[in-house]
Protein backbone atom coordinates (compact mmCIF):
# COMPACT_ATOMS: atom_id res chain seq x y z
CA UNK A 1 0.00 0.00 0.00
CA UNK A 2 1.06 3.60 -0.53
CA UNK A 3 0.66 5.67 2.59
CA UNK A 4 0.07 9.41 2.74
CA UNK A 5 3.75 10.19 3.44
CA UNK A 6 4.81 8.26 0.34
CA UNK A 7 2.22 10.18 -1.73
CA UNK A 8 3.30 13.57 -0.50
CA UNK A 9 7.04 12.89 -0.81
CA UNK A 10 6.81 11.10 -4.16
CA UNK A 11 8.52 7.97 -2.73
CA UNK A 12 7.36 4.73 -4.26
CA UNK A 13 8.02 1.13 -3.23
CA UNK A 14 10.56 -0.88 -5.20
CA UNK A 15 8.73 -3.01 -7.75
CA UNK A 16 11.21 -5.83 -7.22
CA UNK A 17 10.02 -6.34 -3.64
CA UNK A 18 6.37 -5.51 -4.17
CA UNK A 19 5.26 -9.12 -4.18
CA UNK A 20 6.97 -9.70 -0.83
CA UNK A 21 4.24 -7.64 0.86
CA UNK A 22 0.98 -9.47 1.49
CA UNK A 23 -2.26 -8.14 0.06
CA UNK A 24 -3.32 -6.85 3.47
CA UNK A 25 -0.53 -4.31 3.37
CA UNK A 26 1.28 -5.54 6.53
CA UNK A 27 5.02 -5.99 6.61
CA UNK A 28 5.92 -9.68 6.78
CA UNK A 29 7.97 -11.10 9.60
CA UNK A 30 11.61 -10.97 8.58
CA UNK A 31 14.79 -12.72 9.65
CA UNK A 32 18.35 -13.29 8.54
CA UNK A 33 20.26 -16.28 7.29
CA UNK A 34 24.02 -15.81 6.97
CA UNK A 35 23.49 -12.04 6.84
CA UNK A 36 20.77 -12.25 4.18
CA UNK A 37 17.35 -10.81 4.88
CA UNK A 38 14.33 -12.98 4.20
CA UNK A 39 10.59 -12.77 4.64
CA UNK A 40 7.91 -15.24 5.61
CA UNK A 41 6.61 -15.63 2.03
CA UNK A 42 10.17 -16.41 0.89
CA UNK A 43 10.43 -19.11 3.54
CA UNK A 44 7.10 -20.61 2.52
CA UNK A 45 8.14 -20.65 -1.15
CA UNK A 46 11.45 -22.29 -0.28
CA UNK A 47 9.77 -24.96 1.83
CA UNK A 48 7.14 -25.65 -0.81
CA UNK A 49 9.62 -25.88 -3.69
CA UNK A 50 11.95 -28.11 -1.67
CA UNK A 51 9.09 -30.41 -0.70
CA UNK A 52 7.90 -30.70 -4.31
CA UNK A 53 11.40 -31.61 -5.50
CA UNK A 54 11.89 -34.11 -2.68
CA UNK A 55 8.59 -35.85 -3.38
CA UNK A 56 9.29 -35.84 -7.09
CA UNK A 57 12.69 -37.43 -6.61
CA UNK A 58 11.30 -40.05 -4.20
CA UNK A 59 8.33 -41.16 -6.28
CA UNK A 60 9.33 -40.31 -9.84
CA UNK A 61 13.07 -40.89 -9.75
CA UNK A 62 13.00 -44.43 -11.08
CA UNK A 63 14.19 -43.65 -14.61
CA UNK A 64 16.68 -45.31 -16.84
CA UNK A 65 20.16 -44.92 -15.42
CA UNK A 66 19.09 -43.68 -12.01
CA UNK A 67 20.91 -45.34 -9.13
CA UNK A 68 18.60 -44.18 -6.34
CA UNK A 69 18.97 -41.58 -3.66
CA UNK A 70 21.41 -41.69 -0.76
CA UNK A 71 21.29 -39.80 2.52
CA UNK A 72 23.76 -37.18 1.20
CA UNK A 73 21.61 -36.84 -1.90
CA UNK A 74 18.49 -36.24 0.17
CA UNK A 75 20.36 -33.68 2.26
CA UNK A 76 21.53 -31.85 -0.86
CA UNK A 77 17.97 -31.77 -2.23
CA UNK A 78 16.75 -30.16 0.98
CA UNK A 79 19.74 -27.82 1.07
CA UNK A 80 19.16 -26.71 -2.54
CA UNK A 81 15.97 -24.91 -1.47
CA UNK A 82 17.74 -22.84 1.19
CA UNK A 83 19.10 -20.17 -1.23
CA UNK A 84 15.52 -19.30 -2.21
CA UNK A 85 15.25 -17.34 1.05
CA UNK A 86 17.25 -14.59 -0.67
CA UNK A 87 15.54 -14.80 -4.06
CA UNK A 88 14.29 -11.20 -3.90
CA UNK A 89 17.45 -9.50 -2.71
CA UNK A 90 20.03 -11.55 -4.68
CA UNK A 91 18.30 -13.55 -7.42
CA UNK A 92 21.37 -14.10 -9.63
CA UNK A 93 23.58 -15.54 -6.86
CA UNK A 94 20.60 -17.63 -5.74
CA UNK A 95 20.28 -19.16 -9.23
CA UNK A 96 24.01 -19.84 -9.35
CA UNK A 97 23.88 -21.54 -5.94
CA UNK A 98 20.91 -23.67 -6.99
CA UNK A 99 22.69 -24.77 -10.18
CA UNK A 100 25.81 -25.71 -8.19
CA UNK A 101 23.76 -27.71 -5.69
CA UNK A 102 21.86 -29.41 -8.53
CA UNK A 103 25.20 -30.42 -10.04
CA UNK A 104 26.31 -31.76 -6.66
CA UNK A 105 23.12 -33.81 -6.45
CA UNK A 106 23.80 -35.30 -9.90
CA UNK A 107 27.36 -36.21 -8.85
CA UNK A 108 26.37 -37.61 -5.45
CA UNK A 109 23.22 -39.52 -6.35
CA UNK A 110 22.24 -39.21 -9.99
CA UNK A 111 18.49 -39.47 -10.36
CA UNK A 112 18.00 -38.71 -14.00
CA UNK A 113 16.87 -35.73 -16.04
CA UNK A 114 14.82 -33.18 -14.13
CA UNK A 115 13.83 -29.51 -14.09
CA UNK A 116 12.65 -29.17 -10.53
CA UNK A 117 10.57 -26.65 -8.64
CA UNK A 118 13.55 -25.08 -6.86
CA UNK A 119 15.29 -24.39 -10.16
CA UNK A 120 12.04 -23.03 -11.62
CA UNK A 121 11.58 -20.56 -8.74
CA UNK A 122 15.22 -19.45 -8.88
CA UNK A 123 15.14 -18.78 -12.64
CA UNK A 124 11.73 -17.09 -12.42
CA UNK A 125 13.06 -14.75 -9.73
CA UNK A 126 15.85 -13.62 -12.04
CA UNK A 127 13.41 -12.82 -14.85
CA UNK A 128 11.05 -11.18 -12.37
CA UNK A 129 13.58 -8.68 -11.02
CA UNK A 130 16.45 -8.33 -13.48
CA UNK A 131 16.91 -6.91 -16.98
CA UNK A 132 16.31 -8.78 -20.22
CA UNK A 133 20.03 -9.37 -20.99
CA UNK A 134 20.66 -10.77 -17.51
CA UNK A 135 17.60 -12.99 -17.82
CA UNK A 136 18.70 -14.28 -21.24
CA UNK A 137 22.12 -15.12 -19.85
CA UNK A 138 20.49 -16.94 -16.94
CA UNK A 139 18.26 -18.90 -19.33
CA UNK A 140 21.24 -19.98 -21.45
CA UNK A 141 23.24 -20.99 -18.38
CA UNK A 142 20.32 -22.96 -16.94
CA UNK A 143 19.60 -24.70 -20.24
CA UNK A 144 23.25 -25.67 -20.61
CA UNK A 145 23.50 -26.93 -17.03
CA UNK A 146 20.35 -29.05 -17.25
CA UNK A 147 21.42 -30.48 -20.62
CA UNK A 148 24.88 -31.45 -19.31
CA UNK A 149 23.30 -33.09 -16.25
CA UNK A 150 21.66 -35.65 -18.56
CA UNK A 151 24.97 -37.06 -19.76
CA UNK A 152 25.12 -40.75 -18.84
CA UNK A 153 21.36 -41.21 -18.76
CA UNK A 154 19.35 -42.97 -21.43
CA UNK A 155 16.75 -40.27 -21.71
CA UNK A 156 14.83 -39.67 -24.95
CA UNK A 157 16.53 -37.31 -27.39
CA UNK A 158 13.62 -34.83 -27.29
CA UNK A 159 14.05 -34.53 -23.52
CA UNK A 160 17.79 -34.02 -23.76
CA UNK A 161 17.69 -31.42 -26.53
CA UNK A 162 14.26 -29.80 -26.27
CA UNK A 163 12.40 -30.33 -22.99
CA UNK A 164 14.75 -28.82 -20.40
CA UNK A 165 16.04 -25.93 -22.57
CA UNK A 166 12.46 -25.13 -23.54
CA UNK A 167 11.46 -25.20 -19.87
CA UNK A 168 14.23 -22.71 -19.09
CA UNK A 169 13.05 -20.40 -21.87
CA UNK A 170 9.43 -20.55 -20.73
CA UNK A 171 10.28 -19.87 -17.09
CA UNK A 172 12.55 -16.95 -17.98
CA UNK A 173 9.93 -15.44 -20.28
CA UNK A 174 7.29 -15.85 -17.58
CA UNK A 175 9.49 -13.88 -15.19
CA UNK A 176 9.94 -11.09 -17.73
CA UNK A 177 6.20 -10.92 -18.45
CA UNK A 178 5.34 -10.73 -14.77
CA UNK A 179 7.99 -8.05 -14.27
CA UNK A 180 6.51 -5.94 -17.05
CA UNK A 181 3.00 -6.40 -15.66
CA UNK A 182 4.20 -5.37 -12.20
CA UNK A 183 5.84 -2.24 -13.61
CA UNK A 184 2.55 -1.28 -15.27
CA UNK A 185 0.66 -1.89 -12.03
CA UNK A 186 3.16 0.23 -10.10
CA UNK A 187 2.95 2.98 -12.71
CA UNK A 188 -0.85 2.99 -12.50
CA UNK A 189 -0.67 3.02 -8.72
CA UNK A 190 1.72 5.98 -8.78
CA UNK A 191 -0.52 7.77 -11.27
CA UNK A 192 -3.56 7.24 -9.07
CA UNK A 193 -1.62 8.46 -6.04
CA UNK A 194 -0.45 11.56 -7.91
CA UNK A 195 -4.00 12.27 -9.04
CA UNK A 196 -5.27 11.87 -5.49
CA UNK A 197 -2.62 14.27 -4.19
CA UNK A 198 -3.40 16.79 -6.94
CA UNK A 199 -7.12 16.56 -6.22
CA UNK A 200 -6.48 17.05 -2.51
CA UNK A 201 -4.35 20.10 -3.26
CA UNK A 202 -7.07 21.54 -5.48
CA UNK A 203 -9.64 20.96 -2.78
CA UNK A 204 -7.48 22.68 -0.16
CA UNK A 205 -6.76 25.57 -2.52
CA UNK A 206 -10.46 25.89 -3.28
CA UNK A 207 -11.37 26.00 0.41
CA UNK A 208 -8.61 28.47 1.22
CA UNK A 209 -9.67 30.73 -1.63
CA UNK A 210 -13.31 30.69 -0.56
CA UNK A 211 -12.46 31.41 3.06
CA UNK A 212 -9.71 33.97 2.61
CA UNK A 213 -11.06 35.86 -0.40
CA UNK A 214 -14.47 36.48 1.14
CA UNK A 215 -13.34 37.61 4.56
CA UNK A 216 -10.31 39.58 3.38
CA UNK A 217 -12.48 41.42 0.85
CA UNK A 218 -14.99 42.28 3.57
CA UNK A 219 -12.24 43.40 5.93
CA UNK A 220 -10.62 45.51 3.22
CA UNK A 221 -13.90 47.24 2.37
CA UNK A 222 -14.74 47.89 6.01
CA UNK A 223 -11.26 49.24 6.73
CA UNK A 224 -11.54 51.56 3.74
CA UNK A 225 -14.98 52.69 4.85
CA UNK A 226 -13.73 53.42 8.36
CA UNK A 227 -10.83 55.47 7.05
CA UNK A 228 -13.16 57.48 4.80
CA UNK A 229 -15.50 58.24 7.70
CA UNK A 230 -13.12 59.14 10.50
CA UNK A 231 -15.32 62.11 11.36
CA UNK A 232 -18.35 59.83 11.89
CA UNK A 233 -17.65 57.72 14.98
CA UNK A 234 -20.81 55.61 14.65
CA UNK A 235 -19.86 54.55 11.09
CA UNK A 236 -16.31 53.79 12.18
CA UNK A 237 -17.60 51.78 15.13
CA UNK A 238 -19.89 49.66 12.94
CA UNK A 239 -17.07 49.11 10.44
CA UNK A 240 -14.68 47.98 13.18
CA UNK A 241 -17.29 45.62 14.61
CA UNK A 242 -17.80 44.05 11.18
CA UNK A 243 -14.03 43.94 10.67
CA UNK A 244 -13.57 42.09 13.95
CA UNK A 245 -16.42 39.71 13.14
CA UNK A 246 -15.00 38.89 9.70
CA UNK A 247 -11.58 38.18 11.17
CA UNK A 248 -13.08 35.93 13.84
CA UNK A 249 -15.15 34.02 11.28
CA UNK A 250 -12.13 33.62 9.01
CA UNK A 251 -10.13 32.11 11.87
CA UNK A 252 -13.01 29.79 12.77
CA UNK A 253 -13.39 28.52 9.21
CA UNK A 254 -9.64 28.06 8.92
CA UNK A 255 -9.71 25.94 12.08
CA UNK A 256 -12.58 23.93 10.64
CA UNK A 257 -10.58 23.28 7.48
CA UNK A 258 -7.51 22.24 9.50
CA UNK A 259 -9.66 19.92 11.63
CA UNK A 260 -11.01 18.25 8.51
CA UNK A 261 -7.50 17.79 7.10
CA UNK A 262 -6.24 16.34 10.38
CA UNK A 263 -9.21 14.05 10.95
CA UNK A 264 -7.75 11.23 8.82
CA UNK A 265 -4.39 11.24 10.65
CA UNK A 266 -5.70 11.78 14.19
CA UNK A 267 -8.74 9.50 14.64
CA UNK A 268 -8.85 10.13 18.38
CA UNK A 269 -8.76 13.91 18.10
CA UNK A 270 -11.67 16.18 18.96
CA UNK A 271 -14.41 15.92 16.30
CA UNK A 272 -14.27 18.85 13.86
CA UNK A 273 -16.79 21.63 14.08
CA UNK A 274 -19.69 21.44 11.61
CA UNK A 275 -19.11 23.10 8.27
CA UNK A 276 -21.30 26.06 7.28
CA UNK A 277 -24.41 25.24 5.29
CA UNK A 278 -27.40 26.79 3.58
CA UNK A 279 -28.80 28.01 6.92
CA UNK A 280 -25.89 30.44 7.23
CA UNK A 281 -26.58 32.18 3.92
CA UNK A 282 -28.45 34.80 5.97
CA UNK A 283 -25.17 35.71 7.66
CA UNK A 284 -23.49 36.20 4.30
CA UNK A 285 -26.30 38.52 3.20
CA UNK A 286 -26.00 40.55 6.41
CA UNK A 287 -22.22 40.83 6.00
CA UNK A 288 -22.67 41.96 2.40
CA UNK A 289 -25.07 44.71 3.49
CA UNK A 290 -22.69 45.90 6.20
CA UNK A 291 -19.84 45.91 3.67
CA UNK A 292 -21.72 48.38 1.47
CA UNK A 293 -23.44 46.07 -1.03
CA UNK A 294 -27.22 46.08 -0.44
CA UNK A 295 -28.30 42.46 -0.79
CA UNK A 296 -31.72 40.83 -0.75
CA UNK A 297 -32.38 37.18 0.09
CA UNK A 298 -35.29 35.26 -1.41
CA UNK A 299 -36.19 31.68 -0.48
CA UNK A 300 -38.66 29.74 -2.63
CA UNK A 301 -40.21 26.56 -1.35
CA UNK A 302 -40.18 25.13 2.16
CA UNK A 303 -36.75 24.98 3.75
CA UNK A 304 -35.50 21.51 4.55
CA UNK A 305 -32.24 19.97 5.75
CA UNK A 306 -29.59 19.43 3.11
CA UNK A 307 -26.73 16.93 3.10
CA UNK A 308 -23.65 18.59 4.66
CA UNK A 309 -21.66 18.59 1.43
CA UNK A 310 -24.54 20.10 -0.55
CA UNK A 311 -25.16 22.70 2.13
CA UNK A 312 -21.48 23.65 2.14
CA UNK A 313 -21.53 23.98 -1.66
CA UNK A 314 -24.57 26.29 -1.49
CA UNK A 315 -22.84 28.39 1.16
CA UNK A 316 -19.61 28.66 -0.86
CA UNK A 317 -21.43 29.61 -4.07
CA UNK A 318 -23.27 32.44 -2.33
CA UNK A 319 -20.08 33.47 -0.55
CA UNK A 320 -18.06 33.61 -3.75
CA UNK A 321 -20.84 35.30 -5.72
CA UNK A 322 -21.22 38.11 -3.18
CA UNK A 323 -17.44 38.47 -2.86
CA UNK A 324 -17.11 38.92 -6.63
CA UNK A 325 -19.99 41.40 -6.62
CA UNK A 326 -18.30 43.53 -3.97
CA UNK A 327 -14.98 43.39 -5.80
CA UNK A 328 -16.08 43.98 -9.38
CA UNK A 329 -19.65 45.30 -9.56
CA UNK A 330 -18.91 48.76 -8.19
CA UNK A 331 -21.93 50.69 -6.86
CA UNK A 332 -24.65 48.09 -7.24
CA UNK A 333 -27.27 45.98 -5.57
CA UNK A 334 -27.23 42.20 -5.27
CA UNK A 335 -29.79 39.48 -4.75
CA UNK A 336 -29.54 35.90 -3.55
CA UNK A 337 -32.21 33.33 -4.37
CA UNK A 338 -32.54 29.83 -2.95
CA UNK A 339 -35.18 27.57 -4.51
CA UNK A 340 -35.98 24.25 -2.82
CA UNK A 341 -37.40 21.67 -5.24
CA UNK A 342 -38.29 18.03 -4.51
CA UNK A 343 -35.30 16.70 -6.42
CA UNK A 344 -32.86 19.62 -6.45
CA UNK A 345 -31.91 22.97 -4.99
CA UNK A 346 -31.19 26.05 -7.09
CA UNK A 347 -28.97 28.88 -5.89
CA UNK A 348 -28.60 32.14 -7.79
CA UNK A 349 -26.55 35.26 -7.05
CA UNK A 350 -27.09 38.40 -9.14
CA UNK A 351 -25.87 41.97 -9.17
CA UNK A 352 -26.86 44.94 -11.33
CA UNK A 353 -23.41 46.52 -11.52
CA UNK A 354 -21.15 46.95 -14.52
CA UNK A 355 -17.97 45.43 -13.18
CA UNK A 356 -15.56 43.11 -14.99
CA UNK A 357 -16.50 39.41 -14.85
CA UNK A 358 -14.23 37.44 -12.50
CA UNK A 359 -12.54 35.48 -15.31
CA UNK A 360 -11.11 38.64 -16.84
CA UNK A 361 -10.58 40.64 -13.70
CA UNK A 362 -6.99 41.70 -13.08
CA UNK A 363 -5.12 39.94 -10.33
CA UNK A 364 -7.24 36.82 -10.22
CA UNK A 365 -4.92 34.64 -12.29
CA UNK A 366 -5.46 33.10 -15.69
CA UNK A 367 -8.24 30.73 -14.69
CA UNK A 368 -10.38 32.79 -12.30
CA UNK A 369 -10.00 30.68 -9.17
CA UNK A 370 -13.41 31.64 -7.75
CA UNK A 371 -15.53 30.44 -10.66
CA UNK A 372 -13.24 27.46 -11.21
CA UNK A 373 -13.74 26.42 -7.60
CA UNK A 374 -17.51 26.80 -7.91
CA UNK A 375 -17.59 24.68 -11.08
CA UNK A 376 -15.56 21.94 -9.40
CA UNK A 377 -17.83 21.92 -6.36
CA UNK A 378 -20.98 21.71 -8.47
CA UNK A 379 -19.48 19.01 -10.72
CA UNK A 380 -18.77 16.82 -7.68
CA UNK A 381 -22.53 16.69 -7.04
CA UNK A 382 -23.47 16.13 -10.69
CA UNK A 383 -25.01 19.60 -10.95
CA UNK A 384 -24.77 22.44 -13.43
CA UNK A 385 -23.44 25.96 -13.08
CA UNK A 386 -23.80 28.95 -15.40
CA UNK A 387 -22.07 32.27 -14.89
CA UNK A 388 -21.82 35.34 -17.07
CA UNK A 389 -22.95 38.91 -17.72
CA UNK A 390 -26.68 39.62 -17.68
CA UNK A 391 -28.28 41.24 -20.79
CA UNK A 392 -29.69 44.06 -18.68
CA UNK A 393 -26.35 44.62 -16.96
CA UNK A 394 -24.52 43.09 -14.07
CA UNK A 395 -23.40 39.53 -13.49
CA UNK A 396 -25.22 36.35 -12.49
CA UNK A 397 -24.19 32.96 -11.12
CA UNK A 398 -26.73 30.13 -11.10
CA UNK A 399 -26.23 26.56 -9.91
CA UNK A 400 -28.52 23.55 -9.71
CA UNK A 401 -27.60 20.73 -7.35
CA UNK A 402 -29.53 17.44 -7.59
CA UNK A 403 -30.88 15.85 -4.41
CA UNK A 404 -31.76 12.19 -4.04
CA UNK A 405 -34.40 10.89 -1.67
CA UNK A 406 -31.74 9.01 0.29
CA UNK A 407 -29.68 12.17 0.76
CA UNK A 408 -32.70 14.16 1.92
CA UNK A 409 -33.71 11.45 4.38
CA UNK A 410 -30.18 11.18 5.74
CA UNK A 411 -29.95 14.94 6.16
CA UNK A 412 -33.29 14.99 7.98
CA UNK A 413 -32.11 12.31 10.39
CA UNK A 414 -28.91 14.23 11.05
CA UNK A 415 -30.94 17.32 11.89
CA UNK A 416 -33.31 15.35 14.13
CA UNK A 417 -36.28 15.92 11.84
CA UNK A 418 -38.71 13.62 10.08
CA UNK A 419 -39.67 14.01 6.45
CA UNK A 420 -43.41 13.64 5.98
C-alpha positions in Angstrom: 0.0 0.0 0.0 1.1 3.6 -0.5 0.7 5.7 2.6 0.1 9.4 2.7 3.8 10.2 3.4 4.8 8.3 0.3 2.2 10.2 -1.7 3.3 13.6 -0.5 7.0 12.9 -0.8 6.8 11.1 -4.2 8.5 8.0 -2.7 7.4 4.7 -4.3 8.0 1.1 -3.2 10.6 -0.9 -5.2 8.7 -3.0 -7.8 11.2 -5.8 -7.2 10.0 -6.3 -3.6 6.4 -5.5 -4.2 5.3 -9.1 -4.2 7.0 -9.7 -0.8 4.2 -7.6 0.9 1.0 -9.5 1.5 -2.3 -8.1 0.1 -3.3 -6.8 3.5 -0.5 -4.3 3.4 1.3 -5.5 6.5 5.0 -6.0 6.6 5.9 -9.7 6.8 8.0 -11.1 9.6 11.6 -11.0 8.6 14.8 -12.7 9.6 18.3 -13.3 8.5 20.3 -16.3 7.3 24.0 -15.8 7.0 23.5 -12.0 6.8 20.8 -12.2 4.2 17.3 -10.8 4.9 14.3 -13.0 4.2 10.6 -12.8 4.6 7.9 -15.2 5.6 6.6 -15.6 2.0 10.2 -16.4 0.9 10.4 -19.1 3.5 7.1 -20.6 2.5 8.1 -20.6 -1.1 11.5 -22.3 -0.3 9.8 -25.0 1.8 7.1 -25.6 -0.8 9.6 -25.9 -3.7 11.9 -28.1 -1.7 9.1 -30.4 -0.7 7.9 -30.7 -4.3 11.4 -31.6 -5.5 11.9 -34.1 -2.7 8.6 -35.8 -3.4 9.3 -35.8 -7.1 12.7 -37.4 -6.6 11.3 -40.0 -4.2 8.3 -41.2 -6.3 9.3 -40.3 -9.8 13.1 -40.9 -9.7 13.0 -44.4 -11.1 14.2 -43.7 -14.6 16.7 -45.3 -16.8 20.2 -44.9 -15.4 19.1 -43.7 -12.0 20.9 -45.3 -9.1 18.6 -44.2 -6.3 19.0 -41.6 -3.7 21.4 -41.7 -0.8 21.3 -39.8 2.5 23.8 -37.2 1.2 21.6 -36.8 -1.9 18.5 -36.2 0.2 20.4 -33.7 2.3 21.5 -31.8 -0.9 18.0 -31.8 -2.2 16.7 -30.2 1.0 19.7 -27.8 1.1 19.2 -26.7 -2.5 16.0 -24.9 -1.5 17.7 -22.8 1.2 19.1 -20.2 -1.2 15.5 -19.3 -2.2 15.3 -17.3 1.0 17.3 -14.6 -0.7 15.5 -14.8 -4.1 14.3 -11.2 -3.9 17.5 -9.5 -2.7 20.0 -11.6 -4.7 18.3 -13.6 -7.4 21.4 -14.1 -9.6 23.6 -15.5 -6.9 20.6 -17.6 -5.7 20.3 -19.2 -9.2 24.0 -19.8 -9.3 23.9 -21.5 -5.9 20.9 -23.7 -7.0 22.7 -24.8 -10.2 25.8 -25.7 -8.2 23.8 -27.7 -5.7 21.9 -29.4 -8.5 25.2 -30.4 -10.0 26.3 -31.8 -6.7 23.1 -33.8 -6.4 23.8 -35.3 -9.9 27.4 -36.2 -8.9 26.4 -37.6 -5.5 23.2 -39.5 -6.3 22.2 -39.2 -10.0 18.5 -39.5 -10.4 18.0 -38.7 -14.0 16.9 -35.7 -16.0 14.8 -33.2 -14.1 13.8 -29.5 -14.1 12.7 -29.2 -10.5 10.6 -26.6 -8.6 13.6 -25.1 -6.9 15.3 -24.4 -10.2 12.0 -23.0 -11.6 11.6 -20.6 -8.7 15.2 -19.4 -8.9 15.1 -18.8 -12.6 11.7 -17.1 -12.4 13.1 -14.8 -9.7 15.8 -13.6 -12.0 13.4 -12.8 -14.8 11.0 -11.2 -12.4 13.6 -8.7 -11.0 16.4 -8.3 -13.5 16.9 -6.9 -17.0 16.3 -8.8 -20.2 20.0 -9.4 -21.0 20.7 -10.8 -17.5 17.6 -13.0 -17.8 18.7 -14.3 -21.2 22.1 -15.1 -19.9 20.5 -16.9 -16.9 18.3 -18.9 -19.3 21.2 -20.0 -21.5 23.2 -21.0 -18.4 20.3 -23.0 -16.9 19.6 -24.7 -20.2 23.2 -25.7 -20.6 23.5 -26.9 -17.0 20.4 -29.0 -17.3 21.4 -30.5 -20.6 24.9 -31.4 -19.3 23.3 -33.1 -16.3 21.7 -35.7 -18.6 25.0 -37.1 -19.8 25.1 -40.8 -18.8 21.4 -41.2 -18.8 19.3 -43.0 -21.4 16.7 -40.3 -21.7 14.8 -39.7 -25.0 16.5 -37.3 -27.4 13.6 -34.8 -27.3 14.0 -34.5 -23.5 17.8 -34.0 -23.8 17.7 -31.4 -26.5 14.3 -29.8 -26.3 12.4 -30.3 -23.0 14.7 -28.8 -20.4 16.0 -25.9 -22.6 12.5 -25.1 -23.5 11.5 -25.2 -19.9 14.2 -22.7 -19.1 13.1 -20.4 -21.9 9.4 -20.6 -20.7 10.3 -19.9 -17.1 12.6 -17.0 -18.0 9.9 -15.4 -20.3 7.3 -15.8 -17.6 9.5 -13.9 -15.2 9.9 -11.1 -17.7 6.2 -10.9 -18.4 5.3 -10.7 -14.8 8.0 -8.0 -14.3 6.5 -5.9 -17.0 3.0 -6.4 -15.7 4.2 -5.4 -12.2 5.8 -2.2 -13.6 2.6 -1.3 -15.3 0.7 -1.9 -12.0 3.2 0.2 -10.1 2.9 3.0 -12.7 -0.9 3.0 -12.5 -0.7 3.0 -8.7 1.7 6.0 -8.8 -0.5 7.8 -11.3 -3.6 7.2 -9.1 -1.6 8.5 -6.0 -0.5 11.6 -7.9 -4.0 12.3 -9.0 -5.3 11.9 -5.5 -2.6 14.3 -4.2 -3.4 16.8 -6.9 -7.1 16.6 -6.2 -6.5 17.1 -2.5 -4.3 20.1 -3.3 -7.1 21.5 -5.5 -9.6 21.0 -2.8 -7.5 22.7 -0.2 -6.8 25.6 -2.5 -10.5 25.9 -3.3 -11.4 26.0 0.4 -8.6 28.5 1.2 -9.7 30.7 -1.6 -13.3 30.7 -0.6 -12.5 31.4 3.1 -9.7 34.0 2.6 -11.1 35.9 -0.4 -14.5 36.5 1.1 -13.3 37.6 4.6 -10.3 39.6 3.4 -12.5 41.4 0.8 -15.0 42.3 3.6 -12.2 43.4 5.9 -10.6 45.5 3.2 -13.9 47.2 2.4 -14.7 47.9 6.0 -11.3 49.2 6.7 -11.5 51.6 3.7 -15.0 52.7 4.9 -13.7 53.4 8.4 -10.8 55.5 7.1 -13.2 57.5 4.8 -15.5 58.2 7.7 -13.1 59.1 10.5 -15.3 62.1 11.4 -18.4 59.8 11.9 -17.7 57.7 15.0 -20.8 55.6 14.6 -19.9 54.5 11.1 -16.3 53.8 12.2 -17.6 51.8 15.1 -19.9 49.7 12.9 -17.1 49.1 10.4 -14.7 48.0 13.2 -17.3 45.6 14.6 -17.8 44.1 11.2 -14.0 43.9 10.7 -13.6 42.1 14.0 -16.4 39.7 13.1 -15.0 38.9 9.7 -11.6 38.2 11.2 -13.1 35.9 13.8 -15.2 34.0 11.3 -12.1 33.6 9.0 -10.1 32.1 11.9 -13.0 29.8 12.8 -13.4 28.5 9.2 -9.6 28.1 8.9 -9.7 25.9 12.1 -12.6 23.9 10.6 -10.6 23.3 7.5 -7.5 22.2 9.5 -9.7 19.9 11.6 -11.0 18.2 8.5 -7.5 17.8 7.1 -6.2 16.3 10.4 -9.2 14.1 11.0 -7.7 11.2 8.8 -4.4 11.2 10.6 -5.7 11.8 14.2 -8.7 9.5 14.6 -8.8 10.1 18.4 -8.8 13.9 18.1 -11.7 16.2 19.0 -14.4 15.9 16.3 -14.3 18.9 13.9 -16.8 21.6 14.1 -19.7 21.4 11.6 -19.1 23.1 8.3 -21.3 26.1 7.3 -24.4 25.2 5.3 -27.4 26.8 3.6 -28.8 28.0 6.9 -25.9 30.4 7.2 -26.6 32.2 3.9 -28.5 34.8 6.0 -25.2 35.7 7.7 -23.5 36.2 4.3 -26.3 38.5 3.2 -26.0 40.6 6.4 -22.2 40.8 6.0 -22.7 42.0 2.4 -25.1 44.7 3.5 -22.7 45.9 6.2 -19.8 45.9 3.7 -21.7 48.4 1.5 -23.4 46.1 -1.0 -27.2 46.1 -0.4 -28.3 42.5 -0.8 -31.7 40.8 -0.8 -32.4 37.2 0.1 -35.3 35.3 -1.4 -36.2 31.7 -0.5 -38.7 29.7 -2.6 -40.2 26.6 -1.4 -40.2 25.1 2.2 -36.7 25.0 3.8 -35.5 21.5 4.5 -32.2 20.0 5.7 -29.6 19.4 3.1 -26.7 16.9 3.1 -23.6 18.6 4.7 -21.7 18.6 1.4 -24.5 20.1 -0.6 -25.2 22.7 2.1 -21.5 23.6 2.1 -21.5 24.0 -1.7 -24.6 26.3 -1.5 -22.8 28.4 1.2 -19.6 28.7 -0.9 -21.4 29.6 -4.1 -23.3 32.4 -2.3 -20.1 33.5 -0.6 -18.1 33.6 -3.8 -20.8 35.3 -5.7 -21.2 38.1 -3.2 -17.4 38.5 -2.9 -17.1 38.9 -6.6 -20.0 41.4 -6.6 -18.3 43.5 -4.0 -15.0 43.4 -5.8 -16.1 44.0 -9.4 -19.7 45.3 -9.6 -18.9 48.8 -8.2 -21.9 50.7 -6.9 -24.6 48.1 -7.2 -27.3 46.0 -5.6 -27.2 42.2 -5.3 -29.8 39.5 -4.7 -29.5 35.9 -3.5 -32.2 33.3 -4.4 -32.5 29.8 -3.0 -35.2 27.6 -4.5 -36.0 24.3 -2.8 -37.4 21.7 -5.2 -38.3 18.0 -4.5 -35.3 16.7 -6.4 -32.9 19.6 -6.5 -31.9 23.0 -5.0 -31.2 26.1 -7.1 -29.0 28.9 -5.9 -28.6 32.1 -7.8 -26.5 35.3 -7.1 -27.1 38.4 -9.1 -25.9 42.0 -9.2 -26.9 44.9 -11.3 -23.4 46.5 -11.5 -21.2 47.0 -14.5 -18.0 45.4 -13.2 -15.6 43.1 -15.0 -16.5 39.4 -14.8 -14.2 37.4 -12.5 -12.5 35.5 -15.3 -11.1 38.6 -16.8 -10.6 40.6 -13.7 -7.0 41.7 -13.1 -5.1 39.9 -10.3 -7.2 36.8 -10.2 -4.9 34.6 -12.3 -5.5 33.1 -15.7 -8.2 30.7 -14.7 -10.4 32.8 -12.3 -10.0 30.7 -9.2 -13.4 31.6 -7.7 -15.5 30.4 -10.7 -13.2 27.5 -11.2 -13.7 26.4 -7.6 -17.5 26.8 -7.9 -17.6 24.7 -11.1 -15.6 21.9 -9.4 -17.8 21.9 -6.4 -21.0 21.7 -8.5 -19.5 19.0 -10.7 -18.8 16.8 -7.7 -22.5 16.7 -7.0 -23.5 16.1 -10.7 -25.0 19.6 -10.9 -24.8 22.4 -13.4 -23.4 26.0 -13.1 -23.8 28.9 -15.4 -22.1 32.3 -14.9 -21.8 35.3 -17.1 -23.0 38.9 -17.7 -26.7 39.6 -17.7 -28.3 41.2 -20.8 -29.7 44.1 -18.7 -26.3 44.6 -17.0 -24.5 43.1 -14.1 -23.4 39.5 -13.5 -25.2 36.3 -12.5 -24.2 33.0 -11.1 -26.7 30.1 -11.1 -26.2 26.6 -9.9 -28.5 23.6 -9.7 -27.6 20.7 -7.3 -29.5 17.4 -7.6 -30.9 15.9 -4.4 -31.8 12.2 -4.0 -34.4 10.9 -1.7 -31.7 9.0 0.3 -29.7 12.2 0.8 -32.7 14.2 1.9 -33.7 11.4 4.4 -30.2 11.2 5.7 -30.0 14.9 6.2 -33.3 15.0 8.0 -32.1 12.3 10.4 -28.9 14.2 11.1 -30.9 17.3 11.9 -33.3 15.3 14.1 -36.3 15.9 11.8 -38.7 13.6 10.1 -39.7 14.0 6.5 -43.4 13.6 6.0 
